[in-house]
């Protein structure tokens, strides 16, 4: 079976431009959320149980929006990955509180390169541990 596709060069849609701007702006922030953040662990705050994850998730905070990239390796030997993510409104309230999609996320800083984000989802409390990292090469190449 053969499939033919036809592609043409065009301007990126506005939504995509805004998401890419969030990545660029994250490198120039002057506060504690500057740069690239990687998700290290997810746990249920009520039970303390860790959630298993086989993906690599990165977050970038822009001026008034954030972008999250999820990279799932399908075949690491042949460098084949899938990318997904989300993008949304963001507000930096203070060093201990950010607002994403009109939901409050409380930050507890371990040090300048690590924080725990606590939030409520579907009636349960969750904690995510984030670490400040160097932007992976495959993400830099996309931007």
Secondary structure, 3 states (H helix, E strand, C coil): CCCCCCCCCCCCCHHHHHHHHHHHHHCCCCCCCCCEEEEEEEEECCCCCECCCCCEEEEEECCCEEEEEEEEEEEHHHCEEEEEEEEEEEEEEECCEEEECCEEEEEEEEECCEEEEEEEECCEEEEEEEEEECCCHHHHHHC
